[in-house]
Amino acid sequence: MRRIWLQQLLIALIYGISSFISWKLSSGQHLFSLHAGIGVAALLLAGPRSILPLALVSWILPVLQGYPLQGVLALSLLNIVQPLLVQALLPKFALGGELRVKDSMRLLFAGPLVGAFFAASCGVVIESVFFPASTTLLFFDWISWWLGDALFILIVVPFCFGLQHQRAMIWPNRLAELLLVVAITGLGALLLSEFNGHKELLFLLFPLIIWSALRFGHVGNGVLGIVVALLAACSQFGNIWLGGVLSTLLLLSVVVTGVVLAASNQEDFVAAKGTRLAAQVFGSASQGILITDANARIVAVNAAFCRITGFEPKDAIGHISRMFKQQGQLDINRKMLDELNTYGQWQGEMEDKRKCGEVYPAWLSISAVRDEQGRMTNYVGVFSDYTHRKSAEQRLYYLANHDPLTGLYNRMALQEKLNHAVLSADDKPFAVLFIDLDRFKTINDTLGHEVGDALLVTVAQRLQTVVSEYDVLARIGGDEFTILLEDAESLEQVSLVAEDLRQALIQPCVINGQELFVSCSIGVSVYPCDGKTPAALLKNADVAMYRAKETGKNNVQFFAANMNEMAFEHLMMENGLRHALERQQFCLHYQPKIDLASGRLSGLESLIRWNHPSLGLVPPVSFIPLAEESGLIVAIGEWVLFEACRQMCVWLKAGLDIPHVAVNLSPRQFQKENLVQQVKEALVQSGLPASRLELEITESMIMQDPKRAVQTLNELKLMGVMLAIDDFGTGYSSLSNLKHFPIDSLKIDRSFVEGLPEDSDNAAITEAIIAMARKLRLTVVGEGVETAQQMLFLRKSGCHSVQGYLYSRALSADDLVAYLAHEGLVKLNPSNKEPVF
Ligand SMILES: Nc1nc2c(ncn2[C@@H]2O[C@@H]3COP(=O)(O)O[C@H]4[C@@H](O)[C@H](n5cnc6c(=O)[nH]c(N)nc65)O[C@@H]4COP(=O)(O)O[C@H]3[C@H]2O)c(=O)[nH]1
């Protein structure tokens, strides 16, 4: 608010002084009208706020000098209307900061032609009405008024504009030069007044105003104009009316020249500044820029263009730009030209070639430049080297779609490929293979994750050797692989590929110098008969793979509709298993172990059976994995332990001298903290001596956490319980490891016994196991003995006991007693009174 008052006061002061000077110097001729220029400039620069001080000053001053009130009021009104009229006809250049040639022309029209003409015309009428004494020659009054106002509007308005926006042109470097021009002009004007009769010498002002306009812009012009007008007004020649009018006319033309020249110079300066800036941007841009003519011939390139492409400007200028003649990308080019014609812009990726011949991806944006008639004159291409971004994008895409361990496609990528296959199949069949490694968990648990990972990598490489580059091979989970065979021509061919895959995996894998044997179960589903959606195809291939597992692993199964029924059965079984314990549907069968030296019974193995109400007697392979998965195995295992101890006690009390009964422990059971406690309770509750109980564990159970396993086994051993390693030879623990564990016996896995004695590998392995076990003073039991040759081979090799169908299958408690009695395999303990058969 205070600022506004100060501003108004300043305007009033300047306007008052200028009015006083004008009145003093005009000597009634109105030729010196500094106040008219100040009035217009004040309104243009300060806005309507300046009206009040202008009105007050133009009214108060004449009143103080004793002029009649109405006349003064009319004149002061005229003093306000004139600037308002000029302002209304002008663009808002005074606030915009740029007084272009166009603007100065408007100023000429609004100021001298309209504003001054109007003021002079109205002014002389007011004067003749209110001050008839002061009006002598009406026409000369009118013309001197008009010229005076016109001259000072043209001097003061650009000068004020220059002060506001172009001070830097003078200050401080050119101040001395400006003073020199002013001095020369002043001197010249003074001399001129000496040669009163030679008004033509006023033309000498032109070179001075040109100098001033070009060097100091509107400020210089204003200073020069005011100095000359002041001197002219002070000198004699300004007092001669005809001489005064002519001199003012000449001065006016000098000032008009100066204003237009300064505006034009300013325009050039702004344009040059813009061009300089554009050139700087062009030269220092980090993106490559090339400009072509309408025929795509390069006319300019920037430094970044040279840096990215390796071409010098002289190599490129004059040649047709590559962005318009991309080989092999005609479609893009056509689209690009269409877009440029329609929208004036195109952007996209293209392949460019550097001077060295290297092809690189570039991100290019082209703009079409048209002239005022709309004709295409140039194209401007801005491009950047896309190599790093592209490779980062490719890397991201790769990571999102590939399994980091094996480098195969991952589940997401498979899903996408399956979607695509289904969409583009058009009822042409294709196959989905679901591959799951057999016993991978054992390897992982026994030998550690590093070995497991290395094995997965080897498996992936093997699978890759079988499939073609057009097939999609993915790893979708731990040991689960999926293959999409889109080009298979028949089921036979799918079958052959699946068989090749299976064969490729059964070859031993050497990891860290250790030979590992893996196999796989493969399920196959075929589009469209086994599923019309990716989800259905995957699910059914998975179901078929489970079927392959159920049918002994290491085989290929094609999906069949009834497999879903089996899967349903599987589900039913899982539900039934939850209630089997409370419904007392489990029972134990016992398989005898025969001592090869004496031919007598060396022990029993208890094997669980599930008496399912609708499925009948279900073997453990059908539900133990389920129970293991669901955690039910812990409760089931506990029941087996208590039941085996109870039954064994019954037999012992009945006088049957059975050396011991073996119970299988599951991995989960073995990991339980309370296992030792539980065994103790089973023995105490049944009254069975600990030495009559044998616990069978597997190698993988021990190798998972060997430290803890040793501790648990030691505690069991301390109790007097016997310990056996089951399925020996399949779990990758080395024989030498065994000496760290307090075990009593080893059971050679059935898979080694199977081919004996013909299979030389199995024979060698079996002999080695027996020899080593004997050295470690362990009892060796051969499992799954079905033939006399197998038995003889084992006996010859030093195996202590055998177990298998050659002697007996696992039998119910009653059947077992009958069998033992029939075969005379067991002595009746004479101390026992109770008859058992
Ligand atoms: N082909 C053939 N097979 C023979 C021969 N002699 C014995 N077998 C079978 O081989 C399996 C031996 O048991 P395992 O290796 O401990 O393998 C067992 C054991 O790992 C598991 N299992 C059985 N009962 C229990 C249990 O109470 N608890 C736990 N945790 N697992 C159990 O189920 C597996 C399978 O048990 P079963 O089906 O009873 O199958 C038994 C047995 O019936 C033979 O000459 N030829």
The ligand as an SDF file (V2000), in Angstrom:
LIG
                    3D

 46 52  0  0  0  0  0  0  0  0999 V2000
    8.4720 -107.1670   -4.5190 N   0  0  0  0  0  0  0  0  0  0  0  0
    8.8120 -107.6900   -3.3310 C   0  0  0  0  0  0  0  0  0  0  0  0
    8.5030 -106.9560   -2.2460 N   0  0  0  0  0  0  0  0  0  0  0  0
    8.8750 -107.4610   -1.0520 C   0  0  0  0  0  0  0  0  0  0  0  0
    9.5370 -108.7010   -0.9240 C   0  0  0  0  0  0  0  0  0  0  0  0
    9.7500 -108.9190    0.3810 N   0  0  0  0  0  0  0  0  0  0  0  0
    9.2460 -107.8700    1.0460 C   0  0  0  0  0  0  0  0  0  0  0  0
    8.6980 -106.9770    0.1960 N   0  0  0  0  0  0  0  0  0  0  0  0
    8.0650 -105.6970    0.4850 C   0  0  0  0  0  0  0  0  0  0  0  0
    9.0840 -104.7440    0.6790 O   0  0  0  0  0  0  0  0  0  0  0  0
    8.7080 -103.7700    1.6530 C   0  0  0  0  0  0  0  0  0  0  0  0
    9.7130 -103.7290    2.7080 C   0  0  0  0  0  0  0  0  0  0  0  0
    9.5190 -102.7370    3.5490 O   0  0  0  0  0  0  0  0  0  0  0  0
   10.3070 -101.4240    3.5430 P   0  0  0  0  0  0  0  0  0  0  0  0
   11.4940 -101.4760    2.6660 O   0  0  0  0  0  0  0  0  0  0  0  0
   10.5330 -101.0260    4.9630 O   0  0  0  0  0  0  0  0  0  0  0  0
    9.2630 -100.4110    2.8620 O   0  0  0  0  0  0  0  0  0  0  0  0
    8.0920 -100.1200    3.4820 C   0  0  0  0  0  0  0  0  0  0  0  0
    8.1760  -98.9670    4.4230 C   0  0  0  0  0  0  0  0  0  0  0  0
    9.0470  -98.0330    3.8970 O   0  0  0  0  0  0  0  0  0  0  0  0
    6.7840  -98.4280    4.3860 C   0  0  0  0  0  0  0  0  0  0  0  0
    6.0990  -98.8800    5.6020 N   0  0  0  0  0  0  0  0  0  0  0  0
    5.4570 -100.0300    5.8070 C   0  0  0  0  0  0  0  0  0  0  0  0
    4.9760 -100.0630    7.0540 N   0  0  0  0  0  0  0  0  0  0  0  0
    5.3410  -98.9110    7.6630 C   0  0  0  0  0  0  0  0  0  0  0  0
    5.1580  -98.3570    8.9500 C   0  0  0  0  0  0  0  0  0  0  0  0
    4.5820  -98.9510    9.8580 O   0  0  0  0  0  0  0  0  0  0  0  0
    5.6750  -97.1290    9.2090 N   0  0  0  0  0  0  0  0  0  0  0  0
    6.3490  -96.4760    8.2410 C   0  0  0  0  0  0  0  0  0  0  0  0
    6.8330  -95.3010    8.5420 N   0  0  0  0  0  0  0  0  0  0  0  0
    6.5640  -96.9360    6.9970 N   0  0  0  0  0  0  0  0  0  0  0  0
    6.0540  -98.1590    6.7200 C   0  0  0  0  0  0  0  0  0  0  0  0
    6.1110  -98.9620    3.2800 O   0  0  0  0  0  0  0  0  0  0  0  0
    7.0570  -99.6440    2.4840 C   0  0  0  0  0  0  0  0  0  0  0  0
    6.3790 -100.7170    1.7510 C   0  0  0  0  0  0  0  0  0  0  0  0
    5.8420 -101.6210    2.5840 O   0  0  0  0  0  0  0  0  0  0  0  0
    5.1380 -102.9040    2.0120 P   0  0  0  0  0  0  0  0  0  0  0  0
    4.2200 -102.5190    0.9180 O   0  0  0  0  0  0  0  0  0  0  0  0
    4.6240 -103.6340    3.1360 O   0  0  0  0  0  0  0  0  0  0  0  0
    6.3310 -103.6410    1.3380 O   0  0  0  0  0  0  0  0  0  0  0  0
    7.3200 -104.2270    2.1380 C   0  0  0  0  0  0  0  0  0  0  0  0
    7.3350 -105.6880    1.7940 C   0  0  0  0  0  0  0  0  0  0  0  0
    6.0470 -106.2460    1.6580 O   0  0  0  0  0  0  0  0  0  0  0  0
    9.8640 -109.4230   -2.1010 C   0  0  0  0  0  0  0  0  0  0  0  0
   10.4550 -110.5460   -2.1070 O   0  0  0  0  0  0  0  0  0  0  0  0
    9.4690 -108.8780   -3.2750 N   0  0  0  0  0  0  0  0  0  0  0  0
  1  2  1  0
  2  3  2  0
  2 46  1  0
  3  4  1  0
  4  5  2  0
  4  8  1  0
  5  6  1  0
  5 44  1  0
  6  7  2  0
  7  8  1  0
  8  9  1  0
  9 10  1  0
  9 42  1  0
 10 11  1  0
 11 12  1  0
 11 41  1  0
 12 13  1  0
 13 14  1  0
 14 15  2  0
 14 16  1  0
 14 17  1  0
 17 18  1  0
 18 19  1  0
 18 34  1  0
 19 20  1  0
 19 21  1  0
 21 22  1  0
 21 33  1  0
 22 23  1  0
 22 32  1  0
 23 24  2  0
 24 25  1  0
 25 26  1  0
 25 32  2  0
 26 27  2  0
 26 28  1  0
 28 29  1  0
 29 30  1  0
 29 31  2  0
 31 32  1  0
 33 34  1  0
 34 35  1  0
 35 36  1  0
 36 37  1  0
 37 38  2  0
 37 39  1  0
 37 40  1  0
 40 41  1  0
 41 42  1  0
 42 43  1  0
 44 45  2  0
 44 46  1  0
M  END
$$$$
